[in-house]
């Protein structure tokens, strides 16, 4: 498997970086598919988690505050949202040059969330960019049985020049025959 890595800390810019990388790769003429997550917060501090489809327009809700929850409570995950996002990955991965997979985390480590869709997408062939929190990286690589080194890696905070070099490295690797 050919893959690259974007890492950020908890509360970091992981999803924004994943989106920025996807846009930069598309600007270089690559076909980019996959999902990036977005967290929305209401005036009461309650969060909703959505996934945006990269290859075609589409947004699906993955989680919302549990009924009666305040800002300190956890989210209620929506299996139908994950199922829809999984269908998008299955439809969009074939024929893509790069597949962006943002938000691989605790839910996937437990076997839920995007886990099955991610494993299927990773086997679909395009270069995969995993966007992962730094405190979950080791566990994600182990759970997905990824042993190869990434073709490129970027950690939040490295700066714009490092991000440009990351995008260039991913673009070069995506254009190489596999």
C-alpha positions in Angstrom: 0.0 0.0 0.0 1.2 3.5 -0.9 0.3 6.0 1.8 1.1 9.4 3.3 0.4 10.8 6.7 -0.9 14.1 8.2 -0.6 14.3 12.0 -2.0 16.9 14.4 -2.6 17.0 18.2 -6.0 16.8 19.9 -7.9 20.0 19.1 -5.4 20.6 16.3 -5.8 21.4 12.7 -5.9 17.8 11.3 -9.1 18.2 9.3 -8.3 21.6 8.0 -4.8 20.4 7.0 -6.4 17.3 5.2 -8.8 19.6 3.3 -5.9 22.0 2.4 -3.8 19.1 1.2 -6.7 17.7 -0.9 -7.2 21.2 -2.5 -3.5 21.6 -3.3 -3.4 18.1 -4.9 -6.5 18.8 -7.0 -4.9 22.1 -8.1 -1.9 20.0 -9.3 -4.3 18.1 -11.6 -4.8 15.0 -9.5 -8.1 13.3 -9.0 -8.7 13.4 -5.2 -11.4 11.4 -3.4 -12.2 10.7 0.2 -13.6 12.4 3.3 -12.7 15.2 5.5 -14.4 15.9 8.8 -15.8 19.1 10.1 -16.9 20.0 13.7 -19.6 22.5 14.1 -20.3 24.1 17.5 -23.6 25.8 18.4 -24.0 28.8 20.7 -24.3 26.4 23.7 -21.0 24.8 22.9 -22.5 21.5 21.7 -20.7 19.9 18.8 -21.9 18.2 15.7 -19.5 16.1 13.5 -19.9 16.0 9.7 -18.0 14.5 6.9 -17.6 16.2 3.5 -17.1 14.2 0.4 -14.1 15.4 -1.7 -14.8 14.0 -5.2 -18.4 15.2 -5.5 -20.6 17.5 -3.5 -21.9 15.9 -0.3 -22.0 16.3 3.4 -23.3 13.8 6.0 -23.7 14.1 9.7 -21.7 11.5 11.7 -22.6 12.6 15.2 -24.6 15.1 17.2 -25.1 15.9 20.8 -27.0 13.2 22.7 -30.6 14.1 23.6 -30.5 16.5 26.6 -26.7 16.8 26.5 -24.8 19.9 27.5 -21.5 20.9 26.1 -19.6 18.6 28.5 -21.4 15.4 27.2 -20.3 13.1 24.5 -21.7 12.8 21.0 -24.3 10.3 19.8 -22.9 8.7 16.7 -25.2 8.1 13.7 -24.6 4.8 12.0 -26.6 5.9 8.9 -24.1 8.7 8.4 -21.1 6.4 8.6 -22.9 4.0 6.1 -23.4 6.8 3.6 -19.8 7.9 4.0 -18.7 4.3 3.4 -20.7 4.2 0.2 -19.0 7.4 -1.0 -15.6 5.9 -0.4 -16.5 2.7 -2.3 -17.9 4.7 -5.2 -15.1 7.3 -5.3 -11.9 5.4 -4.6 -11.7 3.5 -7.9 -10.1 5.8 -10.5 -8.9 8.4 -7.9 -5.2 9.3 -7.8 -5.3 10.1 -4.1 -7.7 9.1 -1.3 -7.9 11.4 1.7 -9.0 9.6 4.9 -9.5 12.1 7.7 -10.6 11.4 11.2 -9.3 7.9 11.7 -9.6 7.5 15.5 -11.1 5.8 18.5 -14.3 4.7 16.9 -12.4 3.0 14.0 -10.0 1.5 16.5 -12.9 -0.2 18.2 -14.0 -1.6 14.9 -16.9 0.9 14.3 -17.3 4.1 12.5 -15.4 4.1 9.2 -13.3 1.0 10.0 -14.7 -1.4 7.4 -15.0 1.3 4.7 -11.4 2.5 5.4 -10.0 -1.0 5.1 -11.8 -1.5 1.8 -10.7 1.8 0.5 -7.1 1.2 1.5 -7.2 -1.9 -0.7 -8.7 0.0 -3.7 -5.3 1.1 -4.9 -5.0 4.9 -4.9 -2.3 6.5 -2.7 -4.0 7.0 0.7 -3.5 10.0 3.0 -4.3 9.2 6.6 -5.1 12.2 8.8 -4.7 11.1 12.4 -4.3 12.6 15.8 -0.8 12.2 17.2 -1.9 10.3 20.3 -3.7 7.7 18.2 -1.2 7.2 15.4 0.5 4.0 16.7 -2.8 2.4 17.4 -4.3 3.3 14.0 -1.3 1.9 12.1 -1.5 -1.3 14.1 -5.3 -1.7 13.7 -5.1 -1.1 10.0 -2.0 -3.4 9.7 0.1 -0.7 8.0 3.8 -1.7 8.2 5.3 0.2 5.2 6.8 3.7 5.6 4.7 6.6 4.3 5.9 8.2 1.1 5.5 11.6 2.8 4.5 12.8 6.3 3.5 16.2 7.7 3.0 17.1 11.3 1.0 20.2 12.2 3.3 23.0 13.2 6.1 22.2 10.7 5.2 25.3 8.6 4.2 26.2 5.1 7.4 25.1 3.4 7.1 21.7 4.9 3.5 21.5 3.9 4.4 22.4 0.3 7.1 19.8 0.3 4.6 17.2 1.6 2.1 18.0 -1.1 4.9 17.8 -3.8 6.0 14.5 -2.4 2.5 13.1 -2.4 1.8 14.4 -6.0 5.0 12.8 -7.2 4.3 9.5 -5.6 0.7 9.5 -6.8 1.9 9.9 -10.4 4.3 6.9 -10.2 3.0 3.6 -11.5 2.0 1.2 -8.8 
